[in-house]
């Protein structure tokens, strides 16, 4: 870790500590008596902004703080709509939250924490959701603006999480801090800090990922605002995979009878290569709502009159008469007071969102003999490219629920994005090669029809039509609906989702210049994607069934030479996932089975992906300590998985020569997971079956996963 990174890390650690001390001092002197308690409930209904938390007792001997109340949400990036989310306090399967393979093992990985990954479950893949193709494989750490969590709370909220694994030579560490507090009833601010440092269990594989973000929200009656600033740094050393898979599959043979190799002593393909990514973004979404006020009537209990003192001595007859009077009073309805309140009902919103983003990608290497042929510099590689974008969205929305006929909300908007790209100049005749500049503009007209309130039926339909720039001729249509029906003690949920998109491949799939890869496509066809999927959920029986089918025409991918290529045919992908959880007393068995099928070799997928988790779940120590003890297994069937190109930081098809299948190898973990009040912690024995069976523990060709190791993790929530 560099000196600059150490200083940056220490700065943010001190910031976390200072904010915690500051909020504790605020509580001590009782300054947050009027803490904000505004938000929405679990159904998304607005809560009265004038509601106050519990009163404080503030004298020389005692302070009684308010009970913690949290409301958390995300926002849609284009329009800034609120999407309510649950507070992350659940301890169940906390041990899987920092797994590179994903919670249930859906990702192909390079082994080390924070390195690129690719989901081998096609339905999980999100195309063109990152600002550049170089950040797409890093979405395990990189988060979009619509993934930021905003918080409203009546008292300050802090979460600290730490995962220390392994030793100082090969281990991994991750530290996360989240803080939010309210300035008043309507305004909140906070910060998010995330740092990953993976030294790597294999040589030249170290990663260092850093994110610092600040955010603020203002939820007024008329004016509402969300703002955030994100800064990401990704540093990744590249080893190109191990030189011979036999070091994993046949370690005794490679050692020729002597002591087998430790993982960090196994020879690798690259020794002096690295990728760097830096992403910065500023996001603002705000709206002004107009509407009307109406009177609402609320009935509350009348305060009871103070009872008169009773004589100490009463006759038996008097006591019997008093008992009869009490019984009569209990049968009568409690007297009510009528309170008339004024309620603001929003009718129309005027919306504006703004985002400016800068992404820089660099690749450095002196291992030119192990990389594709050099095109510019035969001694070393120093590739770089920069993207800068500015996006504005202007919209007007007719809101849902302002009268009995407004059963859904309707929004129209105009979206404009300006992007500037800087690529390397491939003209080697110039003594001082200048960078090549590209600019693109996209203008879309969009609309949204949404019903978010109520319990029975919800739906959302959003569409965009390209009007000018590279957007011309493109369109996007996305629709989601869910129906929730009460059936006895269970609520059956049926969800349907579908989309139809005709879009131009992203800029870097059409243009890219580097020392090892060059392509410029001016006539690429637009990709046509159509998908339909359904999901059926039975919470009482622990059953969830999801199935879908997708058709892709002009699919764009990286071929066996890691060159951007477009398929001329039509690809069809079908998938189905069954989640079935069983319970017998404290014994639980959770299962997830995914089946998928692709009709094309340019989109290889494993047929089966499995996850099984057997555990006991109980409470001990006077029922204050939640305990989860168990073991889980991850498995996917053999297939010709995409391999990884370090000089491009992308996954691509394997070459025919030396083509290998990966999969058909279970990874078993044993764990103990606990929750004590606001603290969650676990210990895990990862990959306990190392050395058993086929020993083919590769999640990407020539990239073995980490060997057997002990993992730890802890997370604290603070409400003060």
Secondary structure as GFF3:
##gff-version 3
##sequence-region A 1 720
A	DSSP	alpha_helix	3	28	.	.	.	ID=ss1
A	DSSP	beta_strand	70	75	.	.	.	ID=ss2
A	DSSP	beta_strand	82	85	.	.	.	ID=ss3
A	DSSP	three_ten_helix	94	96	.	.	.	ID=ss4
A	DSSP	beta_strand	107	109	.	.	.	ID=ss5
A	DSSP	beta_strand	117	119	.	.	.	ID=ss6
A	DSSP	three_ten_helix	122	124	.	.	.	ID=ss7
A	DSSP	alpha_helix	133	136	.	.	.	ID=ss8
A	DSSP	three_ten_helix	145	147	.	.	.	ID=ss9
A	DSSP	beta_strand	150	153	.	.	.	ID=ss10
A	DSSP	beta_strand	157	165	.	.	.	ID=ss11
A	DSSP	beta_strand	172	182	.	.	.	ID=ss12
A	DSSP	beta_strand	187	198	.	.	.	ID=ss13
A	DSSP	beta_strand	207	219	.	.	.	ID=ss14
A	DSSP	beta_strand	223	237	.	.	.	ID=ss15
A	DSSP	alpha_helix	246	249	.	.	.	ID=ss16
A	DSSP	alpha_helix	251	255	.	.	.	ID=ss17
A	DSSP	three_ten_helix	263	265	.	.	.	ID=ss18
A	DSSP	beta_strand	273	301	.	.	.	ID=ss19
A	DSSP	alpha_helix	316	331	.	.	.	ID=ss20
A	DSSP	beta_strand	336	365	.	.	.	ID=ss21
A	DSSP	three_ten_helix	368	370	.	.	.	ID=ss22
A	DSSP	beta_strand	381	398	.	.	.	ID=ss23
A	DSSP	beta_strand	409	423	.	.	.	ID=ss24
A	DSSP	beta_strand	436	451	.	.	.	ID=ss25
A	DSSP	beta_strand	457	469	.	.	.	ID=ss26
A	DSSP	beta_strand	475	487	.	.	.	ID=ss27
A	DSSP	beta_strand	490	503	.	.	.	ID=ss28
A	DSSP	alpha_helix	507	510	.	.	.	ID=ss29
A	DSSP	beta_strand	511	513	.	.	.	ID=ss30
A	DSSP	beta_strand	518	520	.	.	.	ID=ss31
A	DSSP	beta_strand	527	538	.	.	.	ID=ss32
A	DSSP	beta_strand	543	553	.	.	.	ID=ss33
A	DSSP	beta_strand	556	558	.	.	.	ID=ss34
A	DSSP	beta_strand	564	566	.	.	.	ID=ss35
A	DSSP	beta_strand	570	584	.	.	.	ID=ss36
A	DSSP	beta_strand	587	598	.	.	.	ID=ss37
A	DSSP	beta_strand	608	620	.	.	.	ID=ss38
A	DSSP	beta_strand	625	636	.	.	.	ID=ss39
A	DSSP	beta_strand	643	645	.	.	.	ID=ss40
A	DSSP	beta_strand	650	652	.	.	.	ID=ss41
A	DSSP	beta_strand	667	676	.	.	.	ID=ss42
A	DSSP	beta_strand	679	686	.	.	.	ID=ss43
A	DSSP	beta_strand	698	700	.	.	.	ID=ss44
A	DSSP	beta_strand	703	704	.	.	.	ID=ss45
A	DSSP	beta_strand	709	718	.	.	.	ID=ss46
###
